[in-house]
């Protein structure tokens, strides 16, 4: 199989790679906000390590995105020199951390999707994507094990921790649907056998949620309503702008500074 | 690489001269075997199994390195250490290639590396997904404290007998 399939619409491929890289970049930054603030040292280290894995995966995705775009932008330029409207992450990952339980619920909802998506991408017709997916898959399996365990521990914990986890699930639920909505970029990826149709991941995702949230004694909301716009860049929540002002502060104040 | 001045009378062709004066691949592996991991200096980069290939491409030495974890901050230091070690031996035309596929697995750690880790106080990776015994007192009465540890490649465990906390090298 060719390393680069030139018949693929390169601008659609670029958009797809931005979606993958922006998800891990924004979530990685969000999780890193816990560094030095987690309830106990072990959790602090666990969150920092998870953030580190996500930022590492971002480097692979955005580096490849820059290569595909062919406009001379590397992963740093893409991460630090774009503003809100150019980001292609799902809204879920830009949601604020809230309390520890909400952070771990968001992580679980993302990890479950990422584990399925990366599993499918390992058979991508683009070897570069398959390679990144194989690497990231191992890390995400580990993240999912931990976030699922924590969701069960807190959901099936005290009355207070249970109420907080149910609250977190209810709050984040409207942001889950966006992961499974297909558009033209996805159609182009499917026809080139690069990536799966997002809607095709839903059954497997629901099965993980039913198993883990059932064990956690949490009720899955029945509403099908989904906030969307992050993946296409049509609309982000107000939270992303605030996140970027912090993440990009140095490059905004001192453009192209390096050390 | 920059070749030393050759005698004017030499009958060797440039290619022959190059071939006779460059270190062998096995010699280079030996040098790399002496480069310690920057975060766990008791084991070397080859013990860890992250150097995947060493080849001459013309006059350029190409070393393929695979990261342990995507975001491991030691990756850039490791590249710097490899380059420094080879430059110290007189090689100047070096290219480091990042190879992420197949992804690194702790199966590539050498038995020698595992032994060195345990002596140092870090339980080596096992297929069972947890440490086999306490690296301090060899007890099997162990408790997991956290799935993560002080570096991306480690988890924290504690011995219930000698009560010492210790690092476990995660199996991936």
Interface residues (C-beta under 8 A of the other chain):
Chain A: X28 X42 X43 X45 X46 X49 X50 X51 X52 X53 X54 X55 X56 X57 X59 X60 X127 X130 X131 X132 X134 X135 X136 X137 X138 X139 X142 X145 X146
Chain B: X67 X69 X70 X71 X72 X73 X100 X101 X102 X103 X104 X145 X146 X147 X148 X149 X150 X152 X156 X170 X172
